[in-house]
Amino acid sequence: MAKHEESSVLSATDAKQAAKRDTGAYDRGAKAGKQKNPAEGNPYPEGSHAAKSFELGQLDAQKVRCSDKPPGR
């Protein structure tokens, strides 16, 4: 098997580790989204799975924060 083919195949362990990283990124984004003025932006490389997970967490937390406000305020 060629070297580049080996790296493109994820083992089950690699997939679990990637999922954990994405969960951590989502949680970090959710924490940032709960803040009115988060101190930091997305710390993950643009276009990465972790960056997308961070953005989703941040947006989900902002939706919750927004829906907690009474109408008219």
Secondary structure as GFF3:
##gff-version 3
##sequence-region A 1 73
A	DSSP	alpha_helix	3	8	.	.	.	ID=ss1
A	DSSP	alpha_helix	12	34	.	.	.	ID=ss2
A	DSSP	alpha_helix	49	67	.	.	.	ID=ss3
###
